[in-house]
Amino acid sequence: MRGGVSSYLPPPVRYFAKNPKRPVGRQWGAIAGQPRIDTGTPPCKLLRKGTGNQTMKQKRILIPTEGPESWKRLLAEPEKHWQPGFSAMSTAFSWENANGLPKEIAALFVHAEEPAIQDATLAIAIPEYKVGLAGGTRPSQNDVFAVLASSGGLITVMVEGKARENFDNLLGDWKKRTSPQGVKARLADIAEHIGLSSQIPDEIRYQLLHRTASAVIEARRFRAPFAAMIV
C-alpha cells in the first residue's frame, strides 16, 4: 500500500482542523484531524433524509472474518475482483496477516506530526464497509474501515487499497452517467462533510472525494476527534 492523494488536493499541511468550516487538514497518506465538535446531528443518524434505500445501509451487526477468503464474498463482483496481485486480495491478506495495523499504515501514524496519534493501535477493522451519502442509490463501499485508539482519542480510517488498478472515474466522467439531481445532492453532501467551499474540478478522482467524506461521517458517528483516508 502507498500513501498518496490526488493532484487536486492541496500540498501536505501540518495542522489539525479546529474550525468545522475549514477543509480537513491533510498529511502524507491523507491523515486528517477531525475537529472535536458537536455537529448538531445525532451521531447514529448516518443517512440523510431521502437516502433511505436499503442498498445504502451498512449492517451494524457483524461477524468476524475467518481469514482472507471471508473478504471475497463481501465484494461487489467477487469473481472479477478476487484475483492474485490485485487490490482486493492483496488488501485482505495484508490485514489478516498483520498483528494489528499493516506496517505501511502503522508507519504513517508513528511518524505523524501530531503527537497524540503517534501511538495509534487497531481497535477494529471492517472490510468492504458501506457509508451512505445523499444523491444516487449506491453507498461509498470502502475497502477497509478501521477504528484506531490513540492518546488523542479514536481515529476513524478509510483505506483504499490499490495494486495494479487505477483510481476510479474522474469526477467529470461520473457526472456524465449520473442524474443532475444526484450530482448536485451528492457533491453538496461531500463538500459539507470535508469542508470544500469552491467548485470541485472535474479532473479530481471521484473516489477520493467520497472515501474522504466516509471517514469524516464515521468520525462524527463515533465521536472521534480524528479521521483519516489512506491509499
C-alpha positions in Angstrom: 0.0 0.0 0.0 1.2 3.5 -0.7 0.2 6.8 0.8 -1.0 9.4 -1.6 -3.6 11.9 -2.6 -4.9 13.3 -5.9 -3.1 16.1 -7.6 -6.1 18.3 -6.9 -5.7 18.2 -3.2 -3.6 20.9 -1.6 0.0 20.3 -0.8 0.5 18.5 2.6 -0.2 20.7 5.5 0.7 20.3 9.1 -2.4 21.4 11.0 -5.3 19.7 12.6 -8.6 21.5 11.9 -10.2 23.5 14.6 -12.9 25.1 12.6 -15.5 22.7 11.1 -15.9 25.1 8.1 -12.3 24.7 7.1 -11.1 21.9 4.9 -9.8 18.9 6.9 -6.0 19.0 7.3 -4.1 16.5 5.2 -0.7 14.9 5.7 1.0 12.3 3.6 -1.4 9.4 3.3 -4.3 11.9 3.9 -4.2 11.7 7.6 -6.5 14.4 8.8 -7.6 15.9 12.1 -11.3 15.9 12.6 -12.5 18.8 14.9 -13.9 17.8 18.2 -17.3 19.4 17.7 -21.0 18.9 18.2 -22.4 18.6 14.7 -25.9 19.1 15.9 -26.9 15.8 14.4 -27.5 12.6 16.4 -24.3 10.6 16.0 -26.1 7.5 14.7 -28.0 9.3 12.0 -25.8 8.2 9.2 -28.2 8.5 6.2 -29.8 11.9 5.4 -33.4 12.3 4.6 -34.1 11.0 1.2 -31.3 8.4 1.2 -33.1 5.6 2.8 -32.6 3.0 0.1 -31.7 -0.3 1.7 -28.6 -0.7 -0.5 -27.2 2.4 1.2 -27.2 0.9 4.7 -24.3 -0.8 6.4 -25.2 -3.6 8.7 -24.4 -2.8 12.4 -24.2 -6.5 13.5 -21.1 -8.0 12.1 -19.4 -11.5 12.1 -15.6 -11.8 12.5 -13.7 -13.0 9.4 -12.1 -16.4 9.4 -9.3 -15.4 7.1 -8.7 -13.6 3.7 -11.3 -15.8 2.0 -14.0 -14.2 4.1 -13.4 -10.9 2.4 -14.2 -12.3 -1.1 -18.0 -12.8 -0.5 -18.3 -9.1 0.5 -17.0 -7.8 -2.8 -19.5 -6.2 -5.3 -18.2 -8.6 -8.0 -16.3 -11.4 -6.2 -15.1 -13.4 -9.3 -14.0 -10.3 -11.1 -12.2 -8.6 -8.3 -10.7 -11.5 -6.3 -7.5 -12.0 -8.3 -3.9 -12.6 -7.2 -1.8 -9.4 -7.4 -4.9 -7.1 -7.4 -6.0 -4.9 -4.6 -9.0 -6.8 -3.2 -7.0 -10.0 -2.5 -3.8 -8.1 -1.6 -5.6 -5.9 0.9 -7.3 -8.9 2.6 -4.0 -10.8 3.1 -2.2 -7.7 4.3 -4.7 -7.0 7.0 -5.3 -10.6 8.0 -1.6 -11.4 8.3 -0.8 -8.2 10.3 -0.6 -8.2 14.0 -2.8 -5.1 14.3 -2.2 -2.5 11.6 -0.3 -3.4 8.4 3.2 -2.0 8.8 2.8 0.6 6.0 -0.3 2.1 7.7 1.2 1.9 11.2 4.3 3.9 9.9 2.0 6.8 8.9 0.9 7.3 12.4 4.2 6.7 14.1 5.7 9.5 12.0 2.7 11.8 12.2 3.4 15.4 13.3 0.5 15.2 15.8 1.9 13.5 18.9 -1.5 12.5 20.1 -1.9 9.9 17.3 1.6 8.5 17.1 0.7 5.6 19.4 -2.4 4.6 17.4 -3.3 1.0 17.6 -6.0 -1.0 15.8 -9.3 -1.5 17.7 -11.4 -3.0 15.0 -11.3 -3.3 11.2 -14.3 -4.0 8.9 -13.8 -5.0 5.2 -16.0 -3.6 2.4 -17.7 -1.1 4.7 -20.6 0.9 3.2 -21.3 4.6 4.0 -24.4 6.2 2.8 -24.3 9.6 1.0 -27.0 11.8 -0.3 -27.8 11.5 -4.0 -27.9 8.3 -6.0 -28.6 4.8 -4.9 -25.2 3.4 -4.1 -23.1 4.0 -1.0 -19.4 4.5 -0.8 -18.1 0.9 -0.3 -14.7 1.3 1.4 -12.1 -1.4 1.2 -11.4 -1.2 4.9 -12.9 0.8 7.7 -10.7 0.8 10.8 -11.2 2.4 14.2 -7.9 3.1 16.0 -7.3 4.0 19.6 -4.7 6.7 20.5 -3.7 9.0 23.3 -5.7 11.7 21.5 -8.8 9.6 21.2 -10.4 7.5 18.5 -9.4 7.7 14.8 -11.7 6.6 12.1 -9.8 5.4 9.0 -11.0 4.6 5.5 -8.4 2.6 3.5 -8.4 2.4 -0.3 -6.2 -0.5 -1.4 -4.5 -0.1 -4.8 -2.3 -2.6 -6.6 -2.4 -2.8 -10.4 -5.6 -0.7 -10.7 -6.0 3.0 -11.3 -8.4 5.1 -9.3 -12.0 5.0 -10.4 -13.6 7.6 -12.7 -12.7 11.2 -12.8 -15.4 13.4 -11.3 -16.3 14.7 -14.8 -16.9 11.2 -16.1 -19.0 10.3 -13.1 -21.2 13.4 -13.7 -21.9 12.2 -17.2 -23.6 9.0 -16.1 -25.4 10.4 -13.0 -28.6 12.5 -13.0 -28.1 16.2 -12.4 -30.2 16.0 -9.3 -28.0 13.2 -8.0 -24.8 15.0 -8.8 -26.0 18.2 -7.0 -27.1 16.3 -3.9 -24.1 14.1 -3.6 -21.4 16.8 -4.2 -23.2 19.1 -1.8 -23.1 16.4 0.8 -19.5 15.6 0.3 -18.5 19.2 0.3 -20.3 19.8 3.6 -18.5 16.9 5.2 -15.0 17.6 4.1 -15.2 21.4 4.2 -14.9 22.3 0.5 -16.4 25.7 -0.4 -15.3 26.2 -4.1 -16.4 24.2 -7.1 -14.6 20.8 -7.3 -12.6 20.4 -10.6 -13.7 17.6 -12.9 -10.2 16.3 -13.0 -10.2 15.0 -9.4 -10.9 11.3 -8.9 -14.4 11.0 -7.6 -13.3 8.0 -5.4 -11.0 10.3 -3.4 -13.9 12.5 -2.5 -16.5 10.0 -1.3 -13.8 7.9 0.6 -12.7 11.0 2.5 -16.2 12.0 3.2 -16.8 8.5 4.6 -14.0 8.9 7.1 -15.5 12.2 8.4 -19.0 10.8 8.6 -17.9 7.9 10.7 -15.7 10.2 12.9 -18.8 12.1 13.7 -20.9 8.9 14.3 -18.2 7.5 16.7 -17.5 11.0 18.1 -13.8 10.5 17.2 -11.6 13.6 17.2 -9.6 12.4 14.2 -10.4 11.0 10.7 -8.1 9.6 8.0 -8.4 8.5 4.4 -5.4 6.4 3.4 -4.4 5.0 0.0 
